[in-house]
Amino acid sequence: MGDKAHTHPGAAGRASAADHPTSVRNVVLVGHSGSGKTTLVEALALTAGAVNRAGRVEDGGCVSDYDEMEHRQQRSVQLSLVPVEWDGIKINLLDTPGYADFVGELRAGLRAADAALFVVSASDGVDGSTRMVWEECAAVGMPRAIVVTHLEAARADFEEMTRICAEAFGGDDPDAVLPLYLPLRGAPAPDGHAPVTGLIGLLSRKLFDYASGERVESEPDGERLPLIDEARSLLIEGIISESEDETLMERYLGGEQVDVKTLIEDLERAVARGVFFPVLAAAPAADGARQGLGTVELLDLVTRGFPTPLERAAPRVTTPEGAARELRMCDPGESLVAEVVKTSSDPYVGRISMVRVFSGTLRADQTVHVSGHGLADRGHEDHDVDERIGALSTPFGKQQRPVSHVIAGDLACVARLTRAETGDTLSAKEDPLLMAPWRMPDPLLPLAIEAHSKPDEDKLSQGLARLVAEDPTMRLEHNRDTHQVVLWCLGEAHADVALERLRGRYGVQVDVVPHRVSLRETFGGPAAGRGRHVKQSGGHGQYAICEIEVEPLPNGSGVEFVDKVVGGAVPRQFIPSVEKGVRAQAARGVAAGHPLIDVRVTLLDGKAHSVDSSDAAFQTAGALALREAAAQARIHLLEPVAEVSVLVGDDYVGAVMSDLSGRRGKVLGTEQTSGGRTLIRAEVPEIEIGRYAVDLRSLSHGTARFDRRYARHEPMPQQVADRLPAEVRAAS
């Protein structure tokens, strides 16, 4: 695999629409921030003849990180599709951000892809988040390969990095993670570091020298043969152990020579089945060079070893009403099923939807059914509409290259789908279908915002709606208790991108304000109150008097109203009026303006007037009575408490539990899980975990994750309440 001769880059060139699923490969690049994914994509595009120099298209822009925001932040913040062609195969390269805040873009890439390239920096190693993504891919059987980058670094060691990858990714079978090539180093520099100038093919026993800027094949000298043979034997044993031919290992151990063609075929099948994970090396092309080191080998691996869309199991689909439907695997002639994996807005074209077609054929100007369900908790309303799509195109940097159709297994962009959101299903209008949305992390960092001015206020609602339509990892909340508009994000970088998009893309200036939690009030003990509303100012007067008693109730009881009036002191028709007034005042609060809960209000007595009493008068009297009772009692401030579950590596359990205790949390228990991780369950006041998404990432070096859900309200300790800022303590 990859040991063929390629005389020139451009053995392929630009990718156009594919004509059959067998001629498509969908590959997502995964790795931590700074591992070199985007650089690798640009190097592959150069080798495939799709760009005129590393990372550049005709207009001078980059093929991957072409967004101005990405240039400013010096990192990828969104999923990018870069299609190239190699040996007649269209390769859709999906470049994903490596920073944890943009994991939603990574999950979209995993959803759209059929195989993954894990990009690992030789100088930085394998981080915890990359291991977690590897485990996710393993759980669904996604084929994977590993690419080691940054070999030019002074402390880069390919052999050591291969060992680390085998340990991190091999699990119970580290021999399933082995290199296909070894780096070929040139003459040492004055600092003693020998640069990597080529590769040694272990199966072919050939040298591939990139020192001239193009791949040159030659025979190895005698000094290198022992090194090649040792690594080659390990590779052959690893390939044979995963072979579907159970007799091959016996024959090999019996001394039979296995021919290279058989080994390559077994290797390709093992990679496509997701049971063998080859390690390769790659580096960008030097200035003026036409091929980057290892890029030919990598393109060969993708085209010959990675599976076609036909080898991916058909997605589960239902009708919009929920009835199950069976779908044949990736058939261009089957009923249309496509999914919006990314939504973006272009100032000139409008909304652009990147779609993966799983079944059928999508054609330009076709009317499709757009269906979105299951994301109501993220601010996405369920919807089923028919829309006429605009132009179809294949993206390449800022350019959109038009195509007439997109077959099952391929990816493309659709213009002017006004209702389609990320995660929606496109299907035939006469046969509407729905794919279940993919699993997304919960946004747990609140960002409270206000419009900067009146013109911004007019545009804010539409801008926010577009923002959450593009990004299902963002949740929009209009908090009824605090009257705040809250964007829930995955982290600070995610929040920064949201604010910048509001300003730059939608022209909305917003101010970030302190986030307030939904506090409550309750009575600390029993109290009585008398509400007197008597007015006479000409004409019809107002007359209502009522006497109540208030007592606290257990947590979760709400507001209970009891009628104990005797003798008709309050006429029967006005008792519901008193209750209405009491409940209205309880909703407004009696001390700091937070809703009153967990009390029993008992109506004991009162007075009425045959002419001047009315529904409105007794509502006012009930509210006044509750306020007078509150003035005589101690009012407790209640804070929301969340149930928190933290999944963390065993090395960080002590630090996480200590941190939770420092947040006034109560640890309820721990549970050992697979992969050397522990699940910690605790109850923590919500006011203490506003920034926990950021703090936990720092505490665990990005390896922990958590979820939370509301448990109940509990009395806030007085010393804590006294420290609260006035704007937090008082409701708006």
Buried (B, 14 or more C-beta within 10 A) or exposed (E): BBBEEBEEBBBBEBBBBBEBBBBBBBBBBBBBBBBBBBBBBBBBBBBBBBBEBBBBBEEEBBBBBBBEBBEEBEBBBBBBBBBBBBBEBBBBBBBBBBBBBBBBBBBBBBBBBBBBBBBBBBBBBBBBBBBBBBEBBBEEEBBBBBBBBBBBEEEBBBEEBBBBBBEBBBBEBBBBBBBBBBBBBEEEEEEEEEBBBBBBBBBBBBBBBBBEBBBEBEEBEEEBEEEBEEBBEEBBBBBBBBBEBEEBBEEBEEEEEBEBEBBBBBBBBBBBBBBBBBBBBBBBBBEEBBBBBBBBBBBBBBBBBBBBBBBBEBBEBBBBEEEEEEBEBBBBEBBBBBBBBBBBBEEEBEBBBBBBBBBBBBBBEBEBBBBBBBBEEBBBEEBBBEBEBBBBBBBBBBBBBEBEBBBBBBBBBBBBBEBBBBBBBBBBBEEBBBBEBBEBBBBBBBBBBEBBEEEBEEBBBEBBBBBBBBBBBBBBBEBEBBEBBBBBBBBBBBBBBBBBBBBEBBEBBBEEBEBBBBBBBBBEEBBBBBBBBBEEEEEEBBBBBBBBBBBBBEBEEEBEBEBEBEEEBBBEEBBBBBBBBBBBBBEBBBBBBBBBBBBBBBBBBBBBBEEBBBBBBBBBBBBBBBBBBBEEBEBBBBBBBBBBBBBBBEBBBEEBBEBBEEBBBEBEEBEEEEEEBBBBBBBBBBBBBBBBBBEBBEBBEBBBBBEBEEBBBBBBEEEBBEEBEEEBBBBE
